[in-house]
Amino acid sequence: MRVVIAPDCFTGTLTAAQAAAAMAQGWQDGAPHDEIVQVPLSDGGPGFLDVLATSADDVALETIVATVADPLGRPVPAAVLLDRAAGGVGGAVPTAYIESAQAAGLHLLAAAERDPTRTSTFGVGQLIEVALAEGARRIVVGLGGSGTNDAGAGMLAALGAGEEPRLRGGGLALQDLGDDDLPGLLAARDRLAGVDLVAATDVASPLLGLQGASAVFAPQKGATPEQAQALEGALGRFHEIVTRTLGVPTDLLTGRPLRLDRSAGAGAAGGLGYGLLALGARRVSGVDLVIETVGLRNHIAGAGVVVTGEGSFDWQSLQGKVVSGVAQTALEVATPSIVIAGQVLIGRREAMSVGLSGTYALAETPAQVEAAMMDPVASLSARTARVARTWSPRR
């Protein structure tokens, strides 16, 4: 039987490639007669560039290394993946890929530093500047895994939208912005008008509201309930200033006013999606973009089962994440799919709703979680071997 191993990273423990290798070894141990294909994936968050680079062995991709600001303004190494060849991975125009987490990622912060009221996306804007300097006519920004909640204000500042220090001072500082503190925003948008700017997001959340960046994701980045509420107000204020500066855009299909703050993906990466949309970006699903780029459908065709995975299989996994993307792709070619996760926090009915045929956890109790974290490779391999004996036909 042909088995496709297509996991996301296991956040904080294994990259997608490491997870795929561990799962492949486990499946080989449990079912040595099976053919195994490894296709590590990303939804636009951490590992985005590594996955794209790995998938393009036959294409000359260039890595441009840069030093940019991390969420607290400290220098950190980052990269832009550049496809200069027409018809390559990027398509018909020179294309740059940016992983926003390399500049604004939560993993760049120590536990005591995680405070989305003061972290900034300034470094993401610096990476976009690198891409522009290299002549990219299409810039794909992968969003996910951020430690920020500033609606992309820092990124816009780096691109010349304004010099007010509060633009790069974190989400909470935005509540004190003046009406004229984005004097260069129109010029920044016009400068990018000839570039196909793409926001590859891991969620479709709006900027504001109960499903928005501050309410849902700020607490995961260290915000208290009071801070999350204050951030909601600050991002609302920022939206007012952006709207005052740019005017209200019109939906070309309906002719109705278009609310950027309500657009799908505006709340991604702490509202970084909103900042990109303000520059004229179009939003795509990050996992769909990666799945298409790596040719997952072709790998799955004829396979007996597809095995995906991630650190925690929870309600967020059902929308815009690698697991749901893999399950949907497998459904389209009538191939069963299963997930092996560090923890499984949703029920069988919810898993079946996205097309999964089985869910398997490495750990179910706090003690088991701690044990699995001690040696994640061995734990993942061992669990995968047991799953393989269940799914692989015996000889």
C-alpha positions as CSV (number, residue, x, y, z in Angstrom):
1,M,0.0,0.0,0.0
2,R,1.1,3.5,-0.8
3,V,1.0,5.9,2.3
4,V,1.4,9.7,2.1
5,I,2.7,11.3,5.2
6,A,1.7,15.0,5.2
7,P,1.9,16.7,8.6
8,D,2.2,20.3,9.8
9,C,4.8,21.2,12.4
10,F,4.3,20.1,16.0
11,T,4.6,23.6,17.4
12,G,7.5,24.0,19.8
13,T,8.8,20.5,19.3
14,L,9.1,19.3,15.7
15,T,9.2,21.0,12.3
16,A,7.0,19.6,9.6
17,A,9.9,17.9,8.0
18,Q,11.0,16.4,11.4
19,A,7.5,15.2,12.1
20,A,7.1,13.7,8.6
21,A,10.4,11.8,9.1
22,A,9.4,10.5,12.5
23,M,6.0,9.4,11.3
24,A,7.5,7.7,8.2
25,Q,10.0,5.8,10.4
26,G,7.1,4.7,12.7
27,W,5.0,3.6,9.7
28,Q,7.9,1.7,8.3
29,D,8.4,-0.1,11.6
30,G,4.7,-1.0,11.8
31,A,4.2,-1.9,8.1
32,P,7.6,-2.5,6.4
33,H,5.9,-3.6,3.2
34,D,4.3,-0.2,2.5
35,E,5.6,2.5,0.2
36,I,5.9,5.8,2.0
37,V,5.9,9.3,0.6
38,Q,6.7,12.3,2.8
39,V,5.1,15.7,2.0
40,P,5.6,18.1,4.9
41,L,3.2,21.0,4.9
42,S,2.5,24.4,6.3
43,D,-0.5,26.8,6.6
44,G,1.6,29.9,6.2
45,G,3.0,29.9,9.7
46,P,6.3,28.6,11.0
47,G,8.1,26.4,8.5
48,F,6.4,28.0,5.4
49,L,9.6,28.7,3.6
50,D,11.2,25.4,4.5
51,V,8.2,23.5,3.1
52,L,8.2,25.5,-0.2
53,A,12.0,25.1,-0.6
54,T,11.8,21.4,0.0
55,S,9.1,21.0,-2.6
56,A,11.0,22.8,-5.3
57,D,14.1,20.7,-5.7
58,D,14.0,21.0,-9.5
59,V,13.6,24.8,-9.4
60,A,16.3,27.3,-8.7
61,L,15.1,29.1,-5.6
62,E,17.3,31.8,-4.0
63,T,17.4,32.5,-0.3
64,I,18.0,36.2,0.5
65,V,19.2,36.5,4.1
66,A,18.4,39.7,6.0
67,T,18.5,41.0,9.6
68,V,15.2,42.5,10.7
69,A,13.5,43.6,13.9
70,D,11.9,40.9,16.0
71,P,8.5,41.6,17.9
72,L,10.4,43.7,20.5
73,G,12.7,45.5,18.0
74,R,15.8,43.3,18.5
75,P,17.8,42.2,15.5
76,V,17.0,38.7,14.3
77,P,18.0,36.8,11.1
78,A,15.3,36.1,8.6
79,A,15.0,35.2,4.9
80,V,13.1,35.8,1.7
81,L,12.7,32.9,-0.7
82,L,13.0,34.2,-4.2
83,D,11.9,32.5,-7.4
84,R,13.2,34.6,-10.3
85,A,12.3,32.2,-13.1
86,A,9.1,32.8,-15.0
87,G,7.0,29.6,-14.8
88,G,8.8,28.3,-11.7
89,V,7.2,27.8,-8.3
90,G,6.0,31.4,-8.3
91,G,4.4,31.2,-11.8
92,A,4.9,33.7,-14.5
93,V,6.5,36.6,-12.6
94,P,9.5,36.9,-10.2
95,T,8.0,35.8,-6.8
96,A,9.1,36.3,-3.3
97,Y,7.9,34.3,-0.3
98,I,8.0,35.7,3.2
99,E,7.3,33.9,6.4
100,S,6.0,36.5,8.8
101,A,6.7,34.4,11.8
102,Q,10.5,34.8,11.1
103,A,10.1,38.5,12.2
104,A,6.9,38.5,14.3
105,G,6.7,34.9,15.6
106,L,5.7,34.0,19.1
107,H,8.6,31.6,19.2
108,L,11.0,34.6,19.1
109,L,9.8,35.6,22.6
110,A,10.6,34.1,26.0
111,A,7.6,33.2,28.1
112,A,8.0,36.3,30.2
113,E,8.2,38.5,27.1
114,R,4.9,37.5,25.6
115,D,2.8,40.6,25.7
116,P,0.8,41.5,22.5
117,T,0.1,45.0,23.8
118,R,3.7,46.0,22.9
119,T,4.9,43.6,20.2
120,S,5.3,44.9,16.6
121,T,5.2,43.6,13.0
122,F,7.9,46.2,11.9
123,G,10.2,43.4,10.8
124,V,7.7,42.0,8.4
125,G,7.7,45.3,6.6
126,Q,11.4,45.2,6.4
127,L,11.2,41.8,4.7
128,I,8.7,43.2,2.2
129,E,11.3,45.9,1.5
130,V,13.9,43.2,0.8
131,A,11.6,41.5,-1.6
132,L,10.9,44.8,-3.4
133,A,14.6,45.6,-3.7
134,E,15.2,42.2,-5.3
135,G,12.6,43.0,-8.0
136,A,9.8,40.7,-6.9
137,R,6.5,41.4,-8.8
138,R,4.6,39.0,-6.7
139,I,5.0,38.8,-2.9
140,V,3.4,36.1,-0.9
141,V,3.4,36.7,2.8
142,G,2.6,33.6,5.0
143,L,0.7,34.5,8.1
144,G,0.6,32.4,11.3
145,G,2.3,31.8,14.6
146,S,2.6,35.5,15.4
147,G,3.3,37.0,18.8
148,T,1.8,40.3,17.7
149,N,-1.6,42.1,17.8
150,D,-0.9,45.4,16.1
151,A,-3.1,45.1,12.9
152,G,0.0,45.4,10.8
153,A,0.8,48.9,12.0
154,G,4.4,48.2,12.5
155,M,4.7,46.6,9.0
156,L,3.0,49.7,7.5
157,A,5.5,52.0,9.4
158,A,8.4,50.1,8.0
159,L,7.0,50.6,4.5
160,G,6.8,54.4,5.0
161,A,3.1,54.8,6.1
162,G,4.1,57.0,9.0
163,E,6.9,58.0,11.3
164,E,4.9,58.2,14.6
165,P,6.8,55.9,17.1
166,R,3.5,54.6,18.3
167,L,2.9,52.8,15.0
168,R,5.7,50.4,15.9
169,G,5.0,50.4,19.7
170,G,2.6,47.5,19.7
171,G,-1.2,47.1,19.6
172,L,-2.1,49.1,22.7
173,A,-0.1,52.2,21.6
174,L,-2.5,52.5,18.6
175,Q,-5.3,53.8,20.9
176,D,-3.4,57.1,21.2
177,L,-2.7,57.7,17.4
178,G,-3.9,61.0,15.9
179,D,-6.1,61.3,12.8
180,D,-3.1,62.3,10.7
181,D,-0.5,59.8,11.8
182,L,-0.6,57.7,8.6
183,P,0.5,60.4,6.1
184,G,2.4,58.0,3.9
185,L,-0.2,55.2,3.7
186,L,-1.6,56.2,0.3
187,A,1.9,56.5,-1.1
188,A,2.9,53.1,0.3
189,R,-0.2,51.5,-1.3
190,D,0.4,53.2,-4.6
191,R,4.1,52.0,-4.5
192,L,2.8,48.4,-4.3
193,A,0.1,48.9,-6.9
194,G,2.1,47.1,-9.5
195,V,2.9,44.1,-7.2
196,D,0.7,41.1,-6.7
197,L,0.6,41.2,-2.9
198,V,-0.8,38.0,-1.4
199,A,-1.7,37.3,2.2
200,A,-1.6,33.6,2.8
201,T,-3.5,33.2,6.0
202,D,-4.1,30.3,8.4
203,V,-7.5,31.7,9.6
204,A,-10.4,33.6,8.0
205,S,-11.1,35.7,11.1
206,P,-12.1,39.4,10.9
207,L,-10.0,42.1,12.6
208,L,-12.6,43.0,15.2
209,G,-15.4,41.4,17.2
210,L,-16.0,38.2,19.1
211,Q,-14.2,36.2,16.4
212,G,-11.5,38.8,15.8
213,A,-7.8,39.0,16.4
214,S,-7.9,40.4,20.0
215,A,-10.8,38.4,21.4
216,V,-9.7,35.0,20.1
217,F,-6.0,35.1,19.6
218,A,-4.5,37.7,21.9
219,P,-5.0,35.6,25.1
220,Q,-3.0,32.8,23.4
221,K,-0.1,35.3,23.0
222,G,0.0,36.3,26.7
223,A,-2.8,38.9,27.0
224,T,-5.0,39.1,30.0
225,P,-8.8,39.5,29.5
226,E,-8.5,43.1,30.3
227,Q,-5.6,43.6,27.9
228,A,-7.5,41.8,25.1
229,Q,-10.4,44.2,25.6
230,A,-8.1,47.2,25.5
231,L,-6.5,45.8,22.3
232,E,-9.9,45.5,20.7
233,G,-10.5,49.2,21.3
234,A,-7.0,50.2,20.1
235,L,-7.4,48.2,16.8
236,G,-10.8,49.8,16.4
237,R,-9.1,53.2,16.6
238,F,-6.5,52.2,14.1
239,H,-9.2,51.0,11.7
240,E,-10.8,54.5,12.0
241,I,-7.6,56.2,11.1
242,V,-6.9,53.8,8.1
243,T,-10.4,54.4,6.8
244,R,-10.1,58.2,7.2
245,T,-6.8,58.1,5.3
246,L,-7.7,55.7,2.5
247,G,-11.4,56.2,2.3
248,V,-13.9,53.4,2.1
249,P,-13.1,51.0,-0.8
250,T,-15.9,49.6,-3.0
251,D,-16.7,46.0,-3.7
252,L,-16.2,45.7,-7.5
253,L,-18.8,43.0,-7.8
254,T,-21.6,44.5,-5.7
255,G,-20.8,48.2,-5.7
256,R,-21.2,48.3,-2.0
257,P,-18.8,49.8,0.6
258,L,-16.1,47.2,1.6
259,R,-15.2,46.9,5.3
260,L,-11.6,45.8,5.5
261,D,-12.0,45.1,9.2
262,R,-14.7,42.5,8.4
263,S,-12.8,40.9,5.5
264,A,-11.9,37.2,5.8
265,G,-8.3,36.9,7.0
266,A,-8.1,40.5,8.3
267,G,-7.6,39.1,11.9
268,A,-4.8,36.7,10.9
269,A,-1.5,37.0,12.7
270,G,-2.8,39.6,15.1
271,G,-4.4,41.7,12.4
272,L,-1.4,41.6,10.1
273,G,-3.8,40.4,7.4
274,Y,-5.6,43.7,7.9
275,G,-2.5,45.7,7.3
276,L,-1.8,43.8,4.1
277,L,-5.3,44.2,2.8
278,A,-5.0,48.0,3.4
279,L,-2.0,47.9,1.0
280,G,-4.2,46.2,-1.6
281,A,-3.3,42.6,-1.0
282,R,-5.6,39.7,-1.9
283,R,-6.2,36.9,0.6
284,V,-5.8,33.2,0.0
285,S,-5.8,30.2,2.2
286,G,-2.2,29.5,3.2
287,V,-2.7,25.7,3.4
288,D,-4.4,25.7,0.0
289,L,-1.5,27.6,-1.6
290,V,1.0,25.2,-0.1
291,I,-1.0,22.1,-1.1
292,E,-1.2,23.3,-4.6
293,T,2.5,24.3,-4.8
294,V,3.8,21.0,-3.5
295,G,1.4,19.0,-5.6
296,L,-0.3,17.1,-2.8
297,R,-3.2,15.9,-4.9
298,N,-0.8,14.1,-7.3
299,H,0.9,12.5,-4.4
300,I,-2.4,11.3,-2.9
301,A,-3.7,9.9,-6.2
302,G,-3.6,6.1,-5.8
303,A,-2.6,6.1,-2.2
304,G,-4.2,3.8,0.3
305,V,-4.3,6.4,3.1
306,V,-3.0,9.9,3.9
307,V,-1.6,10.6,7.3
308,T,-1.4,14.1,8.6
309,G,-0.6,15.5,12.0
310,E,0.0,18.5,14.3
311,G,0.7,19.3,17.9
312,S,-2.9,19.8,19.0
313,F,-6.0,18.8,17.0
314,D,-8.6,21.2,18.3
315,W,-11.4,23.4,17.0
316,Q,-9.0,25.7,15.2
317,S,-7.8,22.7,13.2
318,L,-11.1,22.5,11.4
319,Q,-10.8,25.8,9.6
320,G,-7.8,26.9,7.5
321,K,-5.2,24.6,9.0
322,V,-3.1,21.8,7.5
323,V,-5.2,19.0,8.9
324,S,-8.5,20.2,7.4
325,G,-6.7,21.1,4.1
326,V,-5.3,17.6,3.8
327,A,-8.6,16.0,4.7
328,Q,-10.4,18.0,2.1
329,T,-7.9,17.2,-0.6
330,A,-8.1,13.5,0.3
331,L,-11.9,13.6,0.0
332,E,-11.7,15.0,-3.4
333,V,-9.7,12.0,-4.7
334,A,-11.6,9.5,-2.5
335,T,-8.7,8.6,-0.3
336,P,-9.1,8.1,3.5
337,S,-7.2,10.4,5.7
338,I,-6.2,10.2,9.4
339,V,-4.5,12.5,11.9
340,I,-1.9,11.7,14.5
341,A,-1.6,14.6,17.0
342,G,0.1,15.4,20.2
343,Q,-3.4,15.8,21.7
344,V,-6.9,15.3,20.3
345,L,-9.3,17.8,21.9
346,I,-12.4,17.4,19.7
347,G,-14.7,14.5,19.2
348,R,-15.2,12.0,16.4
349,R,-18.2,13.8,14.9
350,E,-16.3,17.0,14.5
351,A,-13.3,15.1,12.9
352,M,-15.6,13.3,10.5
353,S,-17.2,16.7,9.5
354,V,-13.9,17.6,7.7
355,G,-13.5,14.2,6.2
356,L,-11.1,12.4,8.6
357,S,-11.5,8.7,9.0
358,G,-9.6,8.5,12.3
359,T,-7.9,10.5,15.0
360,Y,-5.0,9.3,17.2
361,A,-3.4,11.1,20.1
362,L,0.1,10.7,21.5
363,A,-1.1,11.7,24.9
364,E,-4.3,12.1,26.8
365,T,-3.3,13.0,30.4
366,P,-0.9,15.7,31.7
367,A,1.6,13.0,32.6
368,Q,1.5,11.5,29.2
369,V,1.9,14.9,27.6
370,E,5.0,15.5,29.7
371,A,6.4,12.1,28.8
372,A,5.8,12.7,25.1
373,M,7.5,16.1,25.2
374,M,10.7,14.5,26.6
375,D,11.3,12.6,23.4
376,P,8.8,13.8,20.7
377,V,10.5,11.9,17.8
378,A,10.3,8.5,19.6
379,S,6.8,9.2,20.9
380,L,5.5,10.1,17.5
381,S,7.2,7.2,15.8
382,A,5.9,4.7,18.3
383,R,2.3,5.9,18.0
384,T,2.5,5.9,14.2
385,A,3.8,2.3,14.2
386,R,0.8,1.2,16.2
387,V,-1.5,3.1,13.8
388,A,0.2,1.5,10.8
389,R,-0.6,-2.0,12.1
390,T,-4.2,-1.0,12.2
391,W,-4.4,0.5,8.8
392,S,-2.0,-1.5,6.7
393,P,-3.2,-4.8,5.1
394,R,-1.4,-7.7,6.6
395,R,0.7,-10.0,4.4
